Amino acid sequence: VKPQILPEVALALASQRRPAAQLVMSVAAGVTLRSLAGWLGTTTPLVRVMPNQPATIGAGVSALAASAAVDATGRQLAGYVAGTTGRALWLPDEALMDAVTAVSGSGPAYFYLLMEHMERAATDLGLPPDLAAALTRETALGAARVVIETQGDPAALRAVVTSPGGTTAAALRVFEQADL
């Protein structure tokens, strides 16, 4: 349900006979638990979820925030549902949901843009497009796996790859000068 029609849909849902403790989960960006409670009732167990696009292949990460009406069973159920598309992480405060949307919800687009530029640069340097794509994509996947599997700090891992005065350092200076 798109956020602009959510009030109408929520009010219709609220008027239907359903169990009072029925858990309602929303993935509508920017729609707060307070707004949902206004439409569905303050006693309705509500969970906001912000998934990201990699969820379409089971590699996503979703952040969750629950209303006070959600009990431990509801939290477990919501976490299970969100976890079916990747990892589910509970927020300590719903106020963090906007930051989650900026970092994780929109985040894949940022990485795709960087990959587009890397692929274009690789072809400009003479690599065939299929090879440029494969090298860029596998490099992105490998770098992400190193960070996740080693739980390493990205800045520290970048420093390991960056030889002083080397080509990586030169490229990073260009990024910094461009305010990347």
DAKA-V483929 format. One record per backbone hydrogen bond with DSSP energy under -1.0 kcal/mol. NH is the residue of the N-H (numbers start at 1). CO is the residue of the C=O. If there is no record, write none. Layout:
BEGIN
<<NH,CO> <NH,CO>>
END
This chain:
BEGIN
<<5,2> <9,5> <10,6> <11,7> <12,8> <13,9> <14,10> <15,11> <16,13> <22,19> <24,45> <26,47> <31,28> <36,32> <37,33> <38,34> <39,35> <40,36> <41,37> <44,41> <47,24> <48,65> <49,26> <50,63> <55,52> <56,53> <57,54> <58,55> <59,54> <60,85> <62,87> <63,50> <64,89> <65,48> <67,46> <70,67> <75,71> <76,72> <77,73> <78,74> <79,75> <80,76> <81,77> <82,78> <83,79> <84,81> <85,82> <86,83> <87,60> <89,62> <91,64> <96,93> <97,94> <100,96> <101,97> <102,98> <103,99> <104,100> <105,100> <106,101> <109,106> <111,107> <112,108> <113,109> <114,110> <115,111> <116,112> <117,113> <118,114> <119,115> <120,116> <121,117> <122,118> <123,119> <124,120> <125,121> <126,123> <127,122> <132,128> <133,129> <134,130> <135,131> <136,132> <137,133> <138,134> <139,135> <140,136> <141,137> <142,138> <143,139> <144,140> <145,141> <146,142> <147,143> <148,144> <149,145> <150,146> <157,153> <158,154> <159,155> <160,156> <161,157> <162,158> <166,163> <170,166> <171,167> <172,168> <173,169> <174,170> <175,171> <176,172> <177,173> <178,174> <179,176> <180,175>>
END
